[in-house]
Amino acid sequence: VPELERSGIRHGFFTAKSPSHTLQGMERARFLNAFELNDLIVIRQEHGDEVHVIKDGFRPVSGDGLILLEKGIAGIVKTADCLPIVVCQPDYPVASIIHAGWRGTAKRIVLNAIEKMMQIGVERNKMSAILGPSIGSCCYEVKEDLYNVFMDEHFSGSIFKYKNDSIFLDIRQANIEILKDEGIKIFDINICTRCSEGVFHSYRGGEKEKRQINFVSLV
């Protein structure tokens, strides 16, 4: 998003041609050099709602969200159908990146990030969110048990689509609901990883071990 880049929020949603999601060795060095960064953080994702605040050299091992206060550090999440979300206030500056699978979405991980950012001093009405590529409702067929999970968590029925007696989850719309309820400005890339003809890795498409990387940093 150009207006966020101009404000010092550097971000990217990579394709299947991105570096290995482990970002070790020479790939790590090339990534840091390419984006003029000092460090990067890759955590073990757990499909939960834990969001860490990165400051004073803290480097978490696991979780599903990172809030960056330090410049020159990339926060990275790995996806292969799950939704990567960047939330930021450009003029603060502070930025977060979230890994939102269905479990994290049902637990409202993006709301957890917003609330932690507000505790730091970010103003809700000045936040923006960017939704990266993820599996779309066109391809994300689910069972009734998953439907019940979201209904029990008081999401609206509009996050589900129906076709030929099958149920499809719109994970993007579920997170948009949360963001709109908080009054957050939304930039939606709206690309489906499953039907992108090999442009992105897709777990539902059979790529069980491969991931693309998504990042945000302050410059």
N, C-alpha and C positions, 0 to 999 in steps of 0.2 A: 504494500500500500504506500504509494509515493509520499503522501502527506505525513505518515508516521516515520518513514525513512528520513524525511527532512527534519523531523523533530528529534532525531537521534535514537529511534527505535529500529535497529537493524534486525530483519527477520527473513526466514526462508522456509518454504515447504518443498522438499526435494522429491524427485521422481525415483523410479527404480534404478536410474543411472547414478544415483548419489553414492557417496563413499559407503563402505561397510558401516553398519550401525554401531559396531564396536568402537570405531574411530581410535585405533591404536597405531603406534609406530609412525610410519611415514604419512599415512592418511591423516592422522591427528595433526602432524606438523603442517601438512598442506592446507588443511582446513583452517587452522589458526592463521597461517600466513595469508590465505586468500581473503579472509575477512578482517585482517589486522587485529587479531584478538590475542589476549595473554593466556587464557585458559578456557577450558570447556568442562561441562558437567554432564555426565551420562549416568543415570541412576537405573537400578533394577526396578522395573515397573511391576506393580502388584494388582492392578485393576481395582484400586481402592479410591479413597478420597484424601489421602495425606498430601499436603502441600507444604513445602519447606521454604523458609526465608533464607536467602543466601547472603550472608554478610560476615565480615571479620574472619574470612578464610574458611568458613564452615562448608564442608563437602559431604552431603548425605549419601548414603549407600542405596537406599530404596525409597519408593514413594511414587506419586504420579503427577506431581506438580512442583514447579520451581518459581519463586519470586525473586527477581534479581534487583539488588540495590547497588551492586558494584559494576563499574564500567569495565569493558574489555573482557567480559566473561560470557560465553555462550551457554545458555540453558538448553538442553536437547531432550526431546522426547522421540520415541520410535513408534511408528505406526504401520499397519498393513490392513486397514479397514477402519480402525478406531479413529476418532476425530481429534486432531491437534487444534488447540485453541490458544491464541495469544491474547492476553488482556493487559492493557497498559494505560498509563496517563502520560502522554508525551512531555508535558511541561513540568513533570515532577522532578526528575524522571524515575520511573520504576516500571518494570515489565514482568509479566509472568507467562509461563507456558504450561499448558495442561494436556495430559493424556486422558481423553474421555472415551472409554469404551462404554458398553451398556451398563456395566456395574458402577463405574464412576459417575456416569450420567444419572443413574437412578439415585445415587447418593448425593447428587448435586455438587460434584467436585468443583465446578467452575464458581459456584456460589461461595464455597469455602475459600477459594483464592480471592474473590472479591472482598469478602469480609476481612481476611488477613491483610489485604492491601489497605483497606480503610483504617485498620488498627495502626498501620504505619503512618498514615496521614494522607493517603490518596483520597481525592474527592470523587464520590460515586458518579456525579453528573459530568465529570470530565474524563471518565474512562471510555476506552474504545476496545472492541473485541474483533479479532480476525479468526474466522473459521476456515481451516485448511481443508484439503481433500480428505474424504472419508467414504465409506460405503454409503450408497444412497438408499432411499426407500424403494427404489426400483429393483434392488438386489438383496436386501437384508430381510430374508424370510425368517420368521421366528414362530415359536409355538405359543400356545395359550398361557403357559406358565409365565413366560416373560411378559406377555400382555398384562397379566395380573400383578406382576411386580411393579410396573409403572402406574397402574391404576391405584394400587395400594399406597403409592407415594404421591398421589394426587396430581399426576400429570393429566393433561387433557387427552381425550380420545383422538384428537386430530394428529397426534404423532404416529398414528398407525394408518396404514393403507391396506386395502383388501382387493384381492384378485383371485378368481377361480378358487374360492373357499380357502385361500391362504392369507396369512397375516404378515405384513411387512412393517418393520420398525423404521421410522425416520429419526435416526439419532441426532441428526443435525437440527431438526425442528424441535426436538426435546430440549436441546441446549439453547436454542433461540428463545424458547418460552421462558427459560430461567433468566436469560440476559435481558429480555424485554421487560420482565417483571421488575428488574432492577434499574431499568431506564438506561441501559448501556448502549452506546452507538455500535452498530454491527456492520462489519465488512464480511461478506459471505462469498468465498471462492466457488462453492457449490459444484465440485467435481466428484464423480463417483469413482472410487478406486477399483471397484469390482468390474465395471463395464468400460474401463478406459483403454481396452485393447493393449494391455501390457505396458502402458506408460507408468503405472504404479504397481508395487507389490500388493497382492490381495490374499489375505488368509482364506476368505471364502472362495477365492479363485484357485486354491490349492497350494499356495506358497506358505507353508506352515512355519518355516524358519526365517524367511527373509523379511526385512523391514526397511522402510525409508526413514530418513531423519528429518526432523523439523526443529528449527532453532529460533531463539530470540536473544538479543544482546543490546546493551546500552553502549553508545559511543560518545 
